[in-house]
Amino acid sequence: MDFFAYKNNKLYCEDVDLQDIAMECGTPCYVYSKKTLERHVEVYKNAFKTKNNLICFSVKSLSNISILELINKNGCGFDVVSGGELKRTLYIGADPKKIIFSGVGKSYDEILLGIQEGILSFNVESEAEVYRIEEIASLQNKIVDVAIRFNPEVDSGGHEYIKTGRKGDKFGISSDDSVLKIANYIYESKNLNLVGLACHIGSQIMDLESYRLTAKNIKELSIKIKEIGNKLDFLDLGGGLGIPYENDKTPSPQDLISIIEAELMDVEQRIVLEPGRSISGNAGVLLTKVEYIKDNFLIADAAMNDLLRPALYKAKHDVWSLTESKAIDQVWTIVGPVCESADVIAKDHPINADVGDILAIKTAGAYGFVMSSNYNSRVRPAEILVDGQTFNIVRSRESFDDLIKNEINLND
């Protein structure tokens, strides 16, 4: 559920007319609904029958500090995959003991920062990473908590690029024997403490049977790890729950958690989940203005540098006019101004629109602004947060000065 709807034939975010935001803030711009974000967090929290759990919001899906602060205040922890994301969560006052650091290529400085801040866990994804964390922990004279990320050999996800749980994927440890070898090494280490077992099978997942199999696998592997002598605090099943981009029928967090809890009902470890898209996805839209009409093309001012998903994944986003129309007699291909043939927002999309009209690209809250770029020397859009009848800019639109501020003119 989200709080974008037509009222008196005008499209609103909560109690704000989106046309008012477009007029005041310009386009393209991202608009997020506070009420939608808060509701999705509460749905996850309330779906658990057991109290022994932790929701770690996936920062990579939407990393604006005002959004992170909102999610933090609503009781979530965070899943980070870079030093920059870690610093963002620390900046907004997140509890380090609710931060999990994932990712296959953690640098020396990123590991050092996580150790110094005392985060909940590093989810390690290779033997080499274990050795690096141990080395840094030894130099810091500390015992560092880690979890092992393994691949449960579950092929799931909405696109080949977002499938992450198979043996041949770059993420995680691919064999149980390797996991047990690493678990034994950590058990013998003076500077490492194994606190969890983790996995993440992909993104935009619709089939809950994949999660059931994953829970079954993580439970069986945790028993073997416990026999070595390690006392695990948590089992982390990652995120990836699918959401509706058009008229998709998708499972709910309640459906997901009921299956996981049923499979893990007799385990002592707490359950950790890392939702991102299913919290932030339909909490945001991207507003864009129609600049030109040519043949069957609506040429908008938003482009693949603003919203990469359609070009990268062939992802489909519903696009709405800000004025409701019952009769639609035109089908358009909506494109942006970037000089790439892949710069297509929506193909063969039925909508009534004319030059100067504002369109709302739906379900753009996740992997929207965070994947934006300055390709074609385009400035990145503003971000706006709506709260009831009010809205605030939470990231200003970039300027030309922002584009060149880190460049050095050798002739100056």
QUICORMO-V211153 format. One record per residue. N is the residue number from 1. RES is the residue in three letters. SS is DSSP state (helix for helix, strand for strand, loop for the rest). PHI is phi in whole degrees, 0 to 359 (none if undefined). D_LAST is the distance of its C-alpha to the last C-alpha in Angstrom with 2 decimals. Layout:
n: [N N]
res: [RES RES]
ss: [SS SS]
phi: [PHI PHI]
d_last: [D_LAST D_LAST]
This chain:
n: [1 2 3 4 5 6 7 8 9 10 11 12 13 14 15 16 17 18 19 20 21 22 23 24 25 26 27 28 29 30 31 32 33 34 35 36 37 38 39 40 41 42 43 44 45 46 47 48 49 50 51 52 53 54 55 56 57 58 59 60 61 62 63 64 65 66 67 68 69 70 71 72 73 74 75 76 77 78 79 80 81 82 83 84 85 86 87 88 89 90 91 92 93 94 95 96 97 98 99 100 101 102 103 104 105 106 107 108 109 110 111 112 113 114 115 116 117 118 119 120 121 122 123 124 125 126 127 128 129 130 131 132 133 134 135 136 137 138 139 140 141 142 143 144 145 146 147 148 149 150 151 152 153 154 155 156 157 158 159 160 161 162 163 164 165 166 167 168 169 170 171 172 173 174 175 176 177 178 179 180 181 182 183 184 185 186 187 188 189 190 191 192 193 194 195 196 197 198 199 200 201 202 203 204 205 206 207 208 209 210 211 212 213 214 215 216 217 218 219 220 221 222 223 224 225 226 227 228 229 230 231 232 233 234 235 236 237 238 239 240 241 242 243 244 245 246 247 248 249 250 251 252 253 254 255 256 257 258 259 260 261 262 263 264 265 266 267 268 269 270 271 272 273 274 275 276 277 278 279 280 281 282 283 284 285 286 287 288 289 290 291 292 293 294 295 296 297 298 299 300 301 302 303 304 305 306 307 308 309 310 311 312 313 314 315 316 317 318 319 320 321 322 323 324 325 326 327 328 329 330 331 332 333 334 335 336 337 338 339 340 341 342 343 344 345 346 347 348 349 350 351 352 353 354 355 356 357 358 359 360 361 362 363 364 365 366 367 368 369 370 371 372 373 374 375 376 377 378 379 380 381 382 383 384 385 386 387 388 389 390 391 392 393 394 395 396 397 398 399 400 401 402 403 404 405 406 407 408 409 410 411 412]
res: [MET ASP PHE PHE ALA TYR LYS ASN ASN LYS LEU TYR CYS GLU ASP VAL ASP LEU GLN ASP ILE ALA MET GLU CYS GLY THR PRO CYS TYR VAL TYR SER LYS LYS THR LEU GLU ARG HIS VAL GLU VAL TYR LYS ASN ALA PHE LYS THR LYS ASN ASN LEU ILE CYS PHE SER VAL LYS SER LEU SER ASN ILE SER ILE LEU GLU LEU ILE ASN LYS ASN GLY CYS GLY PHE ASP VAL VAL SER GLY GLY GLU LEU LYS ARG THR LEU TYR ILE GLY ALA ASP PRO LYS LYS ILE ILE PHE SER GLY VAL GLY LYS SER TYR ASP GLU ILE LEU LEU GLY ILE GLN GLU GLY ILE LEU SER PHE ASN VAL GLU SER GLU ALA GLU VAL TYR ARG ILE GLU GLU ILE ALA SER LEU GLN ASN LYS ILE VAL ASP VAL ALA ILE ARG PHE ASN PRO GLU VAL ASP SER GLY GLY HIS GLU TYR ILE LYS THR GLY ARG LYS GLY ASP LYS PHE GLY ILE SER SER ASP ASP SER VAL LEU LYS ILE ALA ASN TYR ILE TYR GLU SER LYS ASN LEU ASN LEU VAL GLY LEU ALA CYS HIS ILE GLY SER GLN ILE MET ASP LEU GLU SER TYR ARG LEU THR ALA LYS ASN ILE LYS GLU LEU SER ILE LYS ILE LYS GLU ILE GLY ASN LYS LEU ASP PHE LEU ASP LEU GLY GLY GLY LEU GLY ILE PRO TYR GLU ASN ASP LYS THR PRO SER PRO GLN ASP LEU ILE SER ILE ILE GLU ALA GLU LEU MET ASP VAL GLU GLN ARG ILE VAL LEU GLU PRO GLY ARG SER ILE SER GLY ASN ALA GLY VAL LEU LEU THR LYS VAL GLU TYR ILE LYS ASP ASN PHE LEU ILE ALA ASP ALA ALA MET ASN ASP LEU LEU ARG PRO ALA LEU TYR LYS ALA LYS HIS ASP VAL TRP SER LEU THR GLU SER LYS ALA ILE ASP GLN VAL TRP THR ILE VAL GLY PRO VAL CYS GLU SER ALA ASP VAL ILE ALA LYS ASP HIS PRO ILE ASN ALA ASP VAL GLY ASP ILE LEU ALA ILE LYS THR ALA GLY ALA TYR GLY PHE VAL MET SER SER ASN TYR ASN SER ARG VAL ARG PRO ALA GLU ILE LEU VAL ASP GLY GLN THR PHE ASN ILE VAL ARG SER ARG GLU SER PHE ASP ASP LEU ILE LYS ASN GLU ILE ASN LEU ASN ASP]
ss: [loop loop loop strand strand strand strand loop loop strand strand strand strand loop loop strand strand helix helix helix helix helix helix helix helix loop loop loop strand strand strand strand strand helix helix helix helix helix helix helix helix helix helix helix helix helix helix loop loop loop loop loop strand strand strand strand strand strand helix helix helix loop loop loop helix helix helix helix helix helix helix helix helix loop loop loop strand strand strand strand loop loop helix helix helix helix helix helix helix helix helix loop loop loop loop helix helix helix strand strand strand loop loop loop loop loop loop helix helix helix helix helix helix helix helix helix helix loop loop loop strand strand strand strand loop loop helix helix helix helix helix helix helix helix helix helix helix helix helix loop loop loop loop strand strand strand strand strand strand strand loop loop loop loop loop loop loop loop loop helix helix helix strand loop loop loop loop loop loop loop loop loop strand loop loop helix helix helix helix helix helix helix helix helix helix helix helix helix loop loop loop strand strand strand strand strand strand strand loop loop loop strand loop loop strand loop loop helix helix helix helix helix helix helix helix helix helix helix helix helix helix helix helix helix helix helix helix helix loop loop loop loop loop strand strand strand loop loop loop loop strand loop loop loop loop loop loop loop loop loop loop loop helix helix helix helix helix helix helix helix helix helix helix loop loop loop loop loop loop strand strand strand strand loop loop loop helix helix helix helix helix helix helix strand strand strand strand strand strand strand strand strand strand strand loop loop strand strand strand strand loop loop loop loop loop loop loop loop helix helix helix helix helix loop loop loop loop loop strand strand strand loop strand loop loop loop loop loop loop loop strand strand strand strand strand loop loop loop loop loop loop loop loop strand strand strand strand strand strand strand loop loop loop loop loop loop loop strand strand strand strand loop loop loop loop loop loop loop helix helix helix loop loop loop helix helix helix loop loop loop loop strand strand strand strand strand strand loop loop strand strand strand strand strand strand loop loop loop loop helix helix helix helix helix loop loop loop loop loop loop loop loop]
phi: [none 224 245 249 201 278 227 53 72 244 276 245 252 54 248 243 290 297 297 295 294 298 293 277 256 80 230 289 205 270 235 245 258 300 297 293 301 296 296 294 298 296 300 296 297 281 286 285 275 265 271 271 204 211 260 248 297 281 297 297 283 197 245 302 295 293 291 298 296 299 292 298 295 268 94 274 266 220 254 242 229 201 296 297 295 300 296 299 292 293 298 268 85 294 288 304 282 241 245 249 253 258 116 275 232 299 278 304 293 294 296 301 298 298 294 297 274 69 291 301 193 265 276 281 234 196 298 301 293 302 295 293 298 298 298 292 299 296 296 270 56 227 258 250 277 225 234 259 268 241 259 280 59 244 267 212 138 279 202 305 286 240 264 227 249 263 299 270 283 286 271 69 264 270 232 298 300 292 299 292 297 293 300 294 297 295 299 275 284 275 239 233 225 277 248 201 232 227 202 207 266 151 224 57 269 255 264 289 299 298 289 297 297 296 297 297 294 291 293 297 289 295 295 294 292 297 294 291 128 287 254 278 270 214 242 255 261 69 230 99 298 287 229 280 266 236 247 295 265 237 290 261 304 298 300 300 290 297 292 295 295 295 285 249 298 253 264 268 286 282 265 244 236 235 288 229 306 288 262 261 305 269 271 220 231 247 274 215 257 283 269 215 237 219 53 258 258 264 262 259 269 266 218 296 287 273 225 276 307 299 286 281 249 57 290 250 240 291 234 246 280 284 243 291 225 283 254 245 242 221 245 234 255 266 231 252 271 292 280 216 293 283 282 240 278 207 254 50 255 284 195 267 204 220 302 94 289 260 246 245 275 282 52 250 288 258 56 256 302 298 257 286 212 255 305 65 54 268 284 282 284 284 238 232 247 263 226 68 266 241 216 225 285 252 205 288 297 293 242 299 300 296 298 250 296 261 270 242 271 293 268 283]
d_last: [54.12 51.22 50.96 49.63 52.46 53.55 55.13 56.68 54.94 51.45 49.47 48.93 47.25 49.78 50.42 47.19 47.06 44.12 43.66 42.79 40.02 38.62 38.76 37.07 34.51 33.85 34.07 33.68 34.46 36.51 39.54 41.53 45.03 45.69 49.42 49.13 47.11 49.60 52.55 51.44 50.96 54.42 55.99 54.84 55.97 59.32 60.03 60.80 64.45 63.67 61.60 60.22 56.96 53.21 50.88 47.32 45.03 42.75 39.25 37.76 39.57 37.96 35.67 34.67 35.30 37.55 39.66 39.87 40.92 43.60 44.91 44.92 46.99 49.42 50.21 48.33 46.67 43.72 43.13 39.59 38.07 34.75 33.30 31.32 34.61 36.36 33.84 34.29 38.05 37.86 35.53 38.24 40.96 42.73 45.49 44.31 47.89 47.46 44.38 44.83 42.02 42.50 40.53 40.83 37.63 37.26 34.81 35.65 33.50 34.99 38.49 37.87 36.74 39.84 42.08 40.73 41.20 44.69 44.51 47.74 47.17 45.01 46.46 46.28 46.15 46.70 48.39 45.10 43.77 46.95 46.45 42.84 43.82 46.77 44.65 42.22 45.22 46.91 43.96 43.90 47.70 48.19 50.32 48.26 49.78 49.20 50.70 51.17 50.00 52.39 52.84 56.20 56.25 56.19 54.66 53.42 50.54 49.58 47.47 47.14 43.61 44.91 48.02 47.62 51.12 52.39 52.98 50.44 47.57 44.64 45.48 48.11 50.83 52.88 56.26 58.60 59.42 55.78 55.63 58.78 57.54 54.37 56.50 58.74 55.82 54.43 57.96 58.17 54.71 54.45 51.02 51.32 53.49 54.22 54.43 54.14 54.39 51.97 51.45 49.65 51.11 48.67 47.53 49.16 52.59 55.66 58.43 59.59 61.74 58.57 58.14 61.81 61.56 58.43 60.23 63.21 61.12 59.21 62.52 64.18 61.32 61.14 64.83 64.25 61.37 63.56 66.23 63.87 63.76 60.51 60.88 58.59 57.44 56.19 56.20 52.99 53.54 50.00 49.35 49.08 51.70 51.40 50.97 51.91 49.16 51.63 55.34 55.46 58.16 56.64 58.15 57.59 56.48 60.14 61.26 58.76 59.61 63.36 63.26 61.22 63.45 66.56 65.46 64.37 67.10 68.56 65.43 64.62 60.83 58.83 57.15 53.37 51.79 48.12 48.06 44.81 45.29 48.76 47.43 44.18 44.74 46.74 45.34 42.39 41.76 38.73 38.88 37.64 38.16 39.68 37.32 39.46 42.79 43.30 46.59 47.33 43.74 42.43 38.66 37.23 33.82 34.11 33.39 33.64 30.25 31.97 35.35 35.46 39.14 40.71 38.49 38.66 42.30 43.81 44.45 46.31 45.54 47.82 46.21 47.82 47.62 47.27 50.52 53.57 55.45 58.78 58.95 56.15 56.68 53.39 51.69 47.95 45.27 42.39 38.98 35.32 32.49 30.77 31.06 33.61 37.36 37.78 36.24 39.71 40.57 44.30 46.48 49.69 49.51 52.06 50.54 50.81 47.44 45.97 42.59 41.09 43.24 41.91 42.96 43.19 42.57 45.00 44.96 41.18 40.96 40.92 38.24 36.58 33.40 33.19 32.78 30.32 26.93 23.89 25.15 24.28 21.39 24.17 23.98 26.78 29.74 31.07 34.02 36.97 40.01 43.32 45.94 49.12 48.54 44.99 41.60 38.31 34.78 34.19 30.76 28.55 27.31 23.72 21.08 18.07 15.98 18.21 17.53 13.78 13.78 14.01 11.53 8.40 5.64 5.59 3.80 0.00]
